[in-house]
């Protein structure tokens, strides 16, 4: 009897819980330069749901398998593959549909994960940690002791910013909507945690001793982002990488004229498109090191088998989760 595996697919855009189906497919055979990867874990990210809805800027041809990141183990190698032995834990390439139990894929598109990193953590290293690392390095030259401010600090990316900044010696002001997050984010390394409000600028100044803040990360937009921008010193930079409020950022002219603030954006997809293999390796090396040492971890609220995709998606769509929802394959 021919071996089979399960995969999630959608043939039309719409409500993910309605248009997503779990189907059985024939177990793949590797080409000469390919390997077979048995998936270990794949998270449900907001961008995954946006893609199924048809709202993401990059759309794969339909029918498609969702899932922008994930990790698995090499279980078979093609005749020409020399440097990726069976048993290697690998991270799947950006944009490859990971919500499936197995796949055949070119060996040179995979990133081998060092020993000592849990598969479920490896599955979530490609988007949020890379986003945090690049934003902390690509826009403002920081030194130990410098301050960074961010909104959405309790998001997966925000927590990565906290953890990486702590390791690099930078200090963070973390803006959230709920006071009950204070203790948790401080435990992860957040230096200052504040609830957003009309007095944010004064509260930040008091908490930091009026230290200059030259770098801000915005994943919310609207009035929240404007209040964060007002905490920046002259010649500071705000990097926008998300728009959770779905509200545009309106910038007063004076911020541009008198404070010379810079407003720019970051999209990890574009970074992957532009980065050389060397640049990718140089980014992942310290992230792997932090993950091995337990200093970079993504919180997981619950794991689901792929067969329970609709329940998992409903869970991932809820507000006030304490961590990621992840498909775990056995």
C-alpha positions as CSV (number, residue, x, y, z in Angstrom):
1,X,0.0,0.0,0.0
2,X,1.4,3.4,-1.0
3,X,2.5,5.6,2.0
4,X,0.4,8.8,2.5
5,X,0.7,12.0,4.5
6,X,-1.7,14.8,5.6
7,X,-1.4,18.4,4.3
8,X,-3.5,21.5,4.8
9,X,-4.6,23.2,1.6
10,X,-6.9,26.1,0.5
11,X,-8.3,26.4,-3.0
12,X,-9.9,29.8,-2.6
13,X,-9.4,32.8,-0.3
14,X,-11.7,33.4,2.6
15,X,-12.3,32.7,6.3
16,X,-9.4,30.3,7.2
17,X,-11.7,28.1,9.3
18,X,-14.0,27.7,6.4
19,X,-11.7,27.4,3.3
20,X,-8.9,25.3,4.8
21,X,-9.1,21.5,4.2
22,X,-6.9,18.7,5.4
23,X,-6.2,16.2,2.6
24,X,-4.1,13.1,2.1
25,X,-1.3,13.1,-0.4
26,X,1.2,10.5,-1.7
27,X,4.4,10.4,0.2
28,X,7.1,12.2,-1.8
29,X,10.2,10.7,-3.4
30,X,13.4,12.9,-3.5
31,X,15.0,14.1,-6.6
32,X,18.8,13.9,-6.9
33,X,19.4,17.2,-5.1
34,X,16.4,16.9,-2.8
35,X,15.7,15.6,0.7
36,X,12.5,14.4,2.3
37,X,11.7,16.3,5.5
38,X,9.3,15.0,8.1
39,X,7.8,18.0,9.7
40,X,8.2,18.5,13.5
41,X,6.4,21.8,14.2
42,X,4.9,24.8,12.4
43,X,3.4,27.8,14.1
44,X,0.2,29.7,13.2
45,X,1.3,33.3,12.5
46,X,-1.0,36.2,11.7
47,X,0.6,36.4,8.2
48,X,-0.5,32.8,7.6
49,X,-4.1,33.7,8.3
50,X,-3.8,36.9,6.2
51,X,-2.5,34.8,3.3
52,X,-5.5,32.4,3.5
53,X,-7.8,35.4,3.6
54,X,-6.1,36.9,0.5
55,X,-5.0,39.9,2.4
56,X,-1.2,39.3,2.4
57,X,1.0,41.2,-0.1
58,X,2.5,37.9,-1.5
59,X,0.1,35.2,-2.6
60,X,1.1,31.7,-3.7
61,X,-0.8,30.2,-6.6
62,X,-3.9,28.2,-5.6
63,X,-4.4,25.5,-4.4
64,X,-1.8,26.3,-1.7
65,X,-0.5,24.9,1.6
66,X,-0.2,27.7,4.2
67,X,2.6,28.1,6.8
68,X,5.5,30.5,6.5
69,X,7.8,28.9,9.0
70,X,8.5,25.5,10.4
71,X,11.1,22.9,11.2
72,X,11.5,19.2,10.5
73,X,13.9,16.3,10.3
74,X,15.6,14.9,7.2
75,X,14.4,11.3,6.7
76,X,15.7,10.6,3.2
77,X,18.2,12.2,0.9
78,X,18.6,12.3,-2.9
79,X,21.6,10.7,-4.6
80,X,23.4,14.0,-5.1
81,X,23.0,15.3,-1.5
82,X,26.2,15.2,0.4
83,X,26.0,17.7,3.3
84,X,22.6,17.1,4.9
85,X,22.5,13.6,6.5
86,X,19.4,11.8,7.6
87,X,18.5,12.9,11.1
88,X,19.4,16.6,10.7
89,X,16.9,19.1,12.1
90,X,16.3,21.8,9.5
91,X,14.4,25.0,9.1
92,X,12.2,25.3,6.0
93,X,12.7,28.2,3.6
94,X,10.7,31.3,3.7
95,X,7.5,31.2,1.8
96,X,7.3,27.4,1.7
97,X,4.0,25.9,3.0
98,X,4.8,24.2,6.2
99,X,1.4,23.0,7.3
100,X,2.0,19.5,6.1
101,X,3.5,16.3,7.5
102,X,6.2,15.8,4.9
103,X,7.7,17.4,1.9
104,X,10.4,16.9,-0.8
105,X,12.6,20.0,-1.1
106,X,16.0,21.0,-2.5
107,X,18.7,20.5,0.1
108,X,20.3,23.8,-0.5
109,X,17.1,25.7,0.5
110,X,17.2,24.3,4.0
111,X,19.0,25.6,7.1
112,X,20.5,23.0,9.4
113,X,19.8,23.6,13.1
114,X,22.6,23.0,15.6
115,X,22.2,20.3,18.2
116,X,20.6,21.4,21.5
117,X,17.7,23.4,20.1
118,X,14.2,22.0,20.5
119,X,12.3,21.4,17.2
120,X,9.4,23.5,18.3
121,X,11.7,26.5,19.1
122,X,13.6,26.0,15.8
123,X,10.3,26.1,14.0
124,X,9.8,29.7,15.2
125,X,13.3,31.2,14.7
126,X,12.8,32.4,11.1
127,X,10.4,35.3,11.3
128,X,10.1,37.1,14.7
129,X,13.7,36.6,16.0
130,X,15.2,37.6,12.6
131,X,12.9,40.6,12.5
132,X,14.0,41.7,16.0
133,X,17.7,41.1,15.2
134,X,17.7,43.0,12.0
135,X,15.7,45.9,13.4
136,X,18.2,46.2,16.2
137,X,21.1,46.3,13.8
138,X,20.0,47.9,10.5
139,X,18.7,51.3,11.3
140,X,20.5,53.0,14.3
141,X,24.0,52.2,15.5
142,X,23.5,51.3,19.2
143,X,25.9,50.7,22.0
144,X,25.5,49.0,25.4
145,X,23.3,51.0,27.7
146,X,21.3,52.7,24.9
147,X,17.5,52.7,25.0
148,X,15.0,51.3,22.5
149,X,11.2,51.8,22.8
150,X,8.5,49.6,21.3
151,X,4.8,49.1,21.3
152,X,3.1,45.6,21.1
153,X,5.9,44.5,23.5
154,X,4.0,41.4,24.5
155,X,3.8,40.1,20.9
156,X,6.1,37.3,19.8
157,X,8.3,39.8,17.9
158,X,8.2,42.2,20.9
159,X,9.4,39.5,23.2
160,X,12.2,38.7,20.8
161,X,13.3,42.4,20.9
162,X,13.4,42.2,24.7
163,X,15.4,39.0,24.8
164,X,17.9,40.0,22.1
165,X,18.3,43.6,23.4
166,X,19.1,42.2,26.9
167,X,21.8,39.9,25.4
168,X,23.3,42.8,23.5
169,X,23.3,45.2,26.5
170,X,20.6,47.5,25.2
171,X,17.8,48.7,27.5
172,X,14.1,48.6,26.5
173,X,11.0,50.6,27.2
174,X,8.0,48.3,26.5
175,X,4.6,49.7,25.9
176,X,1.6,47.4,26.4
177,X,-2.2,47.7,26.9
178,X,-2.5,45.7,30.1
179,X,-0.8,46.2,33.4
180,X,-0.9,42.5,34.2
181,X,1.9,42.0,31.6
182,X,4.4,44.0,33.6
183,X,5.9,41.2,35.7
184,X,6.1,38.8,32.8
185,X,7.9,41.1,30.5
186,X,10.3,42.3,33.2
187,X,11.1,38.6,33.9
188,X,12.0,38.2,30.2
189,X,14.4,41.2,30.5
190,X,12.3,44.3,29.8
191,X,13.8,47.2,31.7
192,X,10.7,49.4,31.7
193,X,7.1,48.3,31.0
194,X,4.4,50.9,30.7
195,X,0.7,51.0,29.8
196,X,0.0,53.2,26.8
197,X,-1.8,56.4,27.6
198,X,-1.9,60.2,27.0
199,X,1.0,60.7,29.5
200,X,3.3,58.2,27.9
201,X,6.0,60.7,27.0
202,X,6.3,62.0,30.5
203,X,6.2,58.4,32.0
204,X,9.0,57.3,29.7
205,X,11.1,60.3,30.6
206,X,10.6,59.6,34.3
207,X,11.4,55.9,34.0
208,X,14.5,56.4,31.9
209,X,15.9,59.5,33.7
210,X,15.2,61.5,30.5
211,X,17.8,59.4,28.6
212,X,17.7,60.0,24.8
213,X,15.9,57.3,22.8
214,X,17.0,57.1,19.2
215,X,15.2,54.0,18.0
216,X,11.5,52.9,18.2
217,X,9.7,49.9,16.9
218,X,6.0,50.2,15.8
219,X,3.7,47.3,15.2
220,X,0.4,49.0,16.1
221,X,0.0,52.3,14.2
222,X,-2.5,55.1,14.9
223,X,-2.4,57.2,18.0
224,X,-0.4,54.6,19.9
225,X,2.4,54.8,17.4
226,X,2.3,58.6,17.5
227,X,2.7,58.6,21.3
228,X,5.7,56.3,21.0
229,X,7.2,58.5,18.3
230,X,6.9,61.6,20.6
231,X,9.4,59.9,23.0
232,X,12.2,59.9,20.5
233,X,15.0,62.3,20.7
234,X,16.0,64.5,17.7
235,X,17.3,62.6,14.7
236,X,15.6,59.4,16.0
237,X,14.1,56.6,13.9
238,X,10.8,54.8,14.1
239,X,10.7,51.4,12.3
240,X,7.2,50.1,11.5
241,X,6.9,46.4,11.0
242,X,3.2,45.8,11.7
243,X,-0.2,47.5,11.9
244,X,-2.2,45.8,14.5
245,X,-4.7,48.7,15.0
246,X,-5.3,48.9,11.2
247,X,-4.9,52.7,11.7
248,X,-2.4,54.8,9.7
249,X,0.4,56.7,11.4
250,X,-0.2,60.4,11.0
251,X,3.0,62.3,11.5
252,X,2.9,66.0,12.6
253,X,5.0,68.2,10.3
254,X,7.0,69.4,13.3
255,X,8.4,65.9,14.0
256,X,10.0,66.0,10.5
257,X,11.0,69.7,10.4
258,X,12.2,70.4,14.0
259,X,13.2,67.0,15.3
260,X,14.3,65.5,12.0
261,X,12.7,62.1,12.9
262,X,13.0,59.3,10.3
263,X,10.1,57.0,9.7
264,X,10.8,53.8,7.8
265,X,9.7,50.2,7.6
266,X,10.9,46.6,7.8
267,X,9.4,43.5,6.2
268,X,11.3,40.3,6.8
269,X,10.2,38.8,3.4
270,X,12.1,41.6,1.6
271,X,15.1,41.0,3.9
272,X,15.1,37.3,2.9
273,X,14.8,38.2,-0.8
274,X,17.8,40.6,-0.6
275,X,20.1,38.8,1.9
276,X,23.0,36.8,0.6
277,X,23.6,33.3,2.0
278,X,26.4,34.7,4.1
279,X,24.2,37.4,5.5
280,X,21.6,34.9,6.4
281,X,24.2,32.7,8.1
282,X,25.6,35.6,10.0
283,X,22.1,36.5,11.3
284,X,21.2,33.0,12.4
285,X,24.5,32.2,14.1
286,X,23.9,34.4,17.2
287,X,20.2,33.5,17.2
288,X,21.1,29.8,17.3
289,X,23.6,30.5,20.1
290,X,21.0,32.3,22.1
291,X,18.4,29.6,21.5
292,X,20.8,26.8,22.6
293,X,21.6,28.8,25.8
294,X,17.9,29.2,26.6
295,X,18.1,33.0,26.2
296,X,15.8,33.2,23.1
297,X,12.5,31.3,23.5
298,X,9.1,31.8,22.0
299,X,6.2,31.1,24.4
300,X,3.8,28.4,23.3
301,X,0.2,28.4,24.6
302,X,-0.9,25.2,23.0
303,X,0.0,22.7,20.3
304,X,-2.4,20.9,18.0
305,X,-2.2,18.1,15.5
306,X,-2.8,19.1,11.9
307,X,-6.1,17.2,11.9
308,X,-7.4,19.8,14.4
309,X,-6.5,22.7,12.2
310,X,-9.9,24.5,12.4
311,X,-9.8,24.4,16.2
312,X,-6.2,25.6,16.2
313,X,-6.9,28.5,13.9
314,X,-9.9,29.6,16.0
315,X,-7.5,29.5,19.1
316,X,-4.8,31.4,17.2
317,X,-7.3,34.1,16.3
318,X,-8.2,34.9,19.9
319,X,-6.9,38.0,21.6
320,X,-5.0,38.0,24.9
321,X,-3.2,34.7,24.2
322,X,-0.1,34.0,26.3
323,X,1.9,32.4,23.5
324,X,1.9,30.9,20.1
325,X,-0.4,28.2,18.7
326,X,1.7,25.6,17.0
327,X,1.0,22.5,14.9
328,X,3.1,19.6,16.3
329,X,3.6,16.6,14.1
330,X,4.3,13.2,15.5
